[in-house]
Amino acid sequence: MKQKIWLITGASKGLGLEIVKTVLAAGDKVIATVRNDATGLKVALGNPTDLFVVSLDVTKEAEVKQGVSEALKQFGQIDVLVNNAGFGIVGAIEEASDEEVRRQYDTNVFGVLNLVRALLPSMRERKSGHIINISSLFGYGALAGWALYGSTKYAVEGLSEGLALELAPFNIKVTALAPGLFRTQFLNAQSYSLTKESISDYQTTTVGQMKAVPEALHGNQPGDPAKLARVVLELANTENPPLHLPVGKDSLQTYRSNRDKVSQEIEAWAGKFTPTELTA
């Protein structure tokens, strides 16, 4: 199997770190991005020669462009981009401030766009590549309290669909990979945040209940991140990869449940209002 060169964002912990370990173990080369302490990550992984660590903030376009430029100088090309960097905000949409919403979108959506724009010229020139955007089961169905985070993953799903259409002529593949709940640090208090404002009316609703879920669920998620990393590796070595890929029984069930619910609602109301087509 031909050696691949990967660029993986959010590589300091969680799923990103597991993907880095799995890809290196498979004999591929990795450019791993972290927000700080690039040396620390490389030392922690044993200073492998096939690992190049770049410090950058995905929300800062200039840093992303510089990081991609350094990566291309180091290894010459990038075959697989894994847009993994992200975090979640828990709270009602009404409770979220403009600053909190923008921070959520800057990382989970605009960070993806920054990496894609920086890397696509190289992939287009070679007419080859695979972009794997990490979505979420929350990108298949809204959940009270997680609706803001979920909306960013809906955006990732939509962007991936559009990219797949636009990049098909250049033989560049796109996959939106939607993990369910995996035993990473995502639900750790340092990896998600509650909205600063708390409105009392929501405390007795599902929103209030959801604010307690991360702490209770942390460490008890059903998914094994090492196995998910293996799926990512297998995906990158698939000749005709899928555009959408739910991973984990919970993610697949969320997709199926929401698909059926939306379909039933639309069909139930189809044709019940005034026709809107122009008449001759």
Secondary structure, DSSP 4 states (H G I P E B T S, - for coil): ----EEEESSTTSHHHHHHHHHHHHTT-EEEEEESS-HHHHHHHTT--TTEEEEE--TT-HHHHHHHHHHHHHHHS--SEEEE----EEES-GGG--HHHHHHHHIIIIIHHHHHHHHHHHHHHHHT-EEEEEE--GGGTS--TTSHHHHHHHHHHHHHHHHHHHHHGGGTEEEEEEEE--BSSSTTSTTTEEE-S---GGGTTSHHHHHTTHHHHHTT--SB-HHHHHHHHHHHHT-SS--SEEEESHHHHHHHHHHHHHHHHHHHHHTT-S---S---
